[in-house]
């Protein structure tokens, strides 16, 4: 773990690592084995702030609890869904700028708020992508190339959320080009 995340060697065991491990495990209902697997796969998780809890008393909520609350209360994931997604994508609770991505789905693509949990469960790494450098260029290219409205692209995202995670130039552009060539369409 220290080899993959050298700052780990500077953390205090009693005031940083221990409380972080306990906070993550207790907040998500993880077993010790699951926690061990996640930390070994993603040691930077130990660098997130869990202390401060959920904002009790004078302590502001920790970044971990703010993100956890976002997924549970604003997106509408159940605790079980969040746990499942976190086990598959441990960096989920380290992603930044979450609200603009959720707003993009609901406001721009006109996706119903009730569809957000399904999208996050099926395509969690979407929440870690840059909206301006990854998601918007993908959206613009697909809507222009396929003559789709934003809501039609939103429908596609609801049916196949993984399209949000796919590489524009590695997957989407070649597929659309191949289809255009094979079908003889513009």
N, C-alpha and C positions, 0 to 999 in steps of 0.2 A: 504494500500500500504506500509506503514511504517513497519507493522508487517512482511510482506513478504520480505522486502528489507530494513533492519535497517539503512544502510548507507545513505538512503534517508534523514534521519533526520539531516545529517551533510551538505547537499547541501545548497547553497545559493539560495534563491527564485529568486532574481533579476538577478544574473549572471550565474546560472546553470539551474535551473528547467524551468524558463520562456523561455530562449532562446532554450533549448532543445525541449520543447513542440512545440514552434513556428517553429523551424527548421524541425522537423519531420513532423508536420502537413502540412507545406507549400511544403516541398520537395516531399511528396507523395500524396498531394491533398486529405488529410483526412478531414472528418467532425469532429466537436468537439465531437460528440457522439462516432465516431469510435476511436478517439484518447483516449477518456476516457476509453472505453472498453479495449483497448490494454494496457494502462498503468496499469489499475487495474489487468489485467491478467499477466502482465510482468513488474512489477515496476522497475526492474533493467535497463530497457530501459532509465530511467532518468539519469543513470550513464554514458551513452555514450557521447562522445565528438561530438557535432554538431557545436559548435562555430568554426570559422575559415572558414566556408563555403566550397566552392568548390576550394579553393586555390587561391582566388583573391589576388592580391598585394603580400605582403611579407608573408602572412599567408599560412602555408601549409594546404592542404585539411584536413578536420576533418576525423576521422576514419569512421564516419557515411557516409560522402560523398564519401570516397574512396570505401567503400563497395557498396554504391548505384551505383557509376560509374562502378564498376566491373560488376554488374549484368546488367546494361543497355548497356554498351559499349563493354565489353569483352564477356559476355555470350550472349547478344543479346535480353534480355527481353525488351518488350515495357514498357513504364511507367505504362500503365494499368495493365499489367501482374505483374509487381513488386508490385504495390499497392495491387492487389488481393492476391498475395502470402504473402505479409507482413501482411495483415489482418488475414490470416489463421495461419501464423507462425511468430509472432512478433519478435522473437529472430533472424530471418534470417539476419538482419543487425547488429547483434552482433557476428556472427560466425567469426572464425579466419581461417587462412590458406586456403583461398578459391581457389586460383590459382592451387595448387597441386591437388585438387579434380577435377577441371575442366580439367586439363592436363591429369589426370588419365583416364577420360572418353574419351578424344579425342586421346591421344597418345597410351595408353595401350589397351583400348577397341575398338579403331578405330571408335568411334562414330563421325559422321559428326558434325561439329560445329553448323550447322543449327538445330540439334536435341537438343542441350543443353537447350534452353528455355522450350521445352516441358518436359524434364526431371525435371528441377527445378520447374516448375509449378505443376507437378504431385507428386514430391517427394522432397519437399524443405528441410525437415529435414536431408536429405543425406548430405547437405553442412555443417551440424554441427557435423557430425560424425568424429571420428579419422580415418585418412587414414590408419595408421599403425596398430592400435589396433582393428579396426572394419571392414573397407571396404576391405583391402587386404586379411585378413583371410577368409572373406566371398567369395571373388573372387577366391582364391586358392582352397577352399573347393568345391565350385560349379563346377569349371572347371575340377578339378581332379575327382570328384565323377561322373560327367556326361560326361567326356571325351570331353570337349568343348575347342575350341581355345579361346583366348581372344576376338577376333572379334565376335565369336558366342555368348559369354556371353554379349558382347556389344549389339548385336541384341536383346537379351532377355531384357536387360535394356531399350532399346528404346521402346519395345512393352509394357513392364510392369515395369516402373521406380520404383515402390514401392518395388521391390525386393532389391533395394539398401538400403532401410530403415529397412528391416526386420531383426530380431534377428537371428544370425547364429545358436545358440544352442536352442533358443526358438521356432523357426519356420522352418528354412531351413533344418537343420539336421534331425529333426523328419519327415518332409515331404518326403525328399529324402529316408530316411530309410523305411518309410511306402510304398512308391512306389516300392522300390527295393524288399521288402517282398511280396507285392501283385502281382507284375509282375514276380517274380522269376528271377530277373536279378541281375547281379553283379553291 
